[in-house]
Structure formats: structure tokens, C-alpha cells
Amino acid sequence: MSVIDTAMRVVHVLFAGAWAGGTLLFVGAVLPAARNGLLDASALRAVTKRFGYLTTAAVVLLLLTGGHLAGTLYTFGSLQSTGRGHLVLSMVVLWFLLAGVAQFATKRLTDALATTDAKSAVDSTWTLFVLAAVLATGLLVVAGLL
């Protein structure tokens, strides 16, 4: 394996783990704290902004590194005809879904925080963030199967 392939794998795994783990932490710890009145709107806005940065960075880096890895490790035929190929395609679908849901939920939460308190803002976006957590968990499971 070349140095570039190793570097791509390392960056891919680090950012995938950070993004999935960050999503689960945000949904499992930050949002419940805000819902229970432990974080005010300005604190939640700051953490949400950083979560948005993590999401954006992960999406870009995973696209680049994942594209490189898929292009060097698989052929079009092997993606369609092997179990590992199906897992890679499943991961791509989950990645697209998580990217969209996380970006949309973060934007809605930020917009809600401009007009309401933290608890109400979290309540209005809770379902989207739970969906993001489910998708992140799915990505981790598929990654484990690979």
C-alpha cells in the first residue's frame, strides 16, 4: 500500500469517526442539556456552529478520501456484485443522507435560536437530530462490517 493510500485511509477513518461520534454526542448530550435548561441560547448557538463546522469538514474530506479509496480499491463491477461493494454503496447512501439531515437540522436549529429560547429551538428540531443520530449509528455499523 502506498503512502497516499495509507494517508487517505487514516484521514477517512478519523473524520468519519469524529463526525459520527460528534453527531451522537451532540444529540445525546448537548441537545438534552439545552432541553433541560442547562444551556442557554447563546451557548447552544456556539456549540451548534462548531458542530456545523465539523459536519462541513467531514463531508468534504470524506468525499475526497472516500472517492480515492473507492477508485483504488474497487471497480464498478465489484461495487455492484460483491458484499463489500454493497456495503460501500450503503455507506455512500448513508453518508449523503446524514450530510443532508445534519446540515438541514443545524440550519433549522440556528434559525430557531434567533427567535426563541434553547428549549423550544431543540424541541422544534429534535426529530431531525434523532434521525441524524440513527444515520450516524448506521454508518458506524456498516463501517464495522467493512
N, C-alpha and C positions, 0 to 999 in steps of 0.2 A: 504494500500500500504506500502511495506517495505521501509526501509531507502535506501537500494541498488537500488530499483526500482525508487525511487524519485531522487536519485543521477544520475542514468542513464538518466532519462528524462531531468534533468537540464543540464547536460553536452551535451546531444544530441541537445537540442534546442539552447543552447549558441553557440556551434560550427557550427551548421547548419546556424544560423543567421549570425554569423561572416563571414563564408565562402561565403554565398550568397551575403551578403551586401558588403564584401570586393571585390568580383568579380565585382559587379555593380559599386562600387566606382572606382576600377582600370580602368574599361572600360569607365566609364562615365566622369571621371575627370583626372586621371593620364595620360592615353594614349592621350587624346585630348591635354593636356598641352604639352606633348612631341611633338606631331604632329605640334603644333603651335610654337615650338621653345622655350618654357618656361622651358623645362628640357633638359639638355644635356645628352649624352650617359651614363656618369658615374652616374648621379643622377637616371636616368631611370633604369640602371642596379641594383642599390642598392634597389630601390623600388620593382623591379621585383623579386629580390632574396627573399625579405620578403614576397611578395605575394606567391611565390613558397613554402616557409616555412608554411604559413597559409594553403595552399592547401594540403600539405602533412599531416600536423597535423589533419586537418579536415577530410580528407579521412580515416585516421587510426581510429580516435576517433568515427567518425560516423559509421564505420564498426563495431566496438566493441559495442558501445552503441545501435545502431540500431539492431544489431543481438540479443542482450539481450532483447530489448523491443519486437521485433517480436516473439522471442521464448517464452516470458512470456505472451504476450497479445493475440497471435493468434495461431491457429492451421493451419496445412497445408490446411485443408478443408476450413477454414474461410477465408484464404487469396485468395482462388480461387472462393469462392461463395458469398462473401459479398461486398457491395460497399466500405466499409472501407478497406477490404482486397485488392481490386483492386487499391485503392489509395496508399496503402503501396507498392504494386508491381510497380505501376507507379513511385513512389518516388525512388525505388531501381534502376529502369532503368535510370531515370534522373540523379541519383547520379553517376552511372557508366559512363554515357556519359559526365557529367560535369567533373568528375575526369580525364577522358582521354583527353578531349579537353583542359582543363586548364593546365594539365601537358605538353601536346604537344605544345600548344601555348606559354607557358612560356619558354620552351626549345628553340623553334624557335626564339623567341624574343631575348633571351640571346645570342644565336649563331649569330644572325644578328647584334647585338650591338658590337660584336667583330670585325666586318669588315666594318661597315657602321655607319652613323650618326643616331641619335634617330628618326628623322622624317622618314627616309627610312626604318628603322627597324620596326617602328609601322605600316607603310603602308604595309609592306610585311606580317604582321600577323594580320592585322585589322579584317579580316573576321572571323578568328578563335576566336578572343576575343569577337566579336559580338555574335557569336554562343554560347560562354560560358555565356555571359550575358543573352541570351534568355533562356538557360537551367537553370541558376540560378533563373530567374524570374519564370519559370515553377515549380521549386522546392518550391519556396515560395507560389505559388498559391496552389499547391497540399497540402502543409503543412497547409495552411489556411483552406482548405476543410476538412482536418482531424480533 
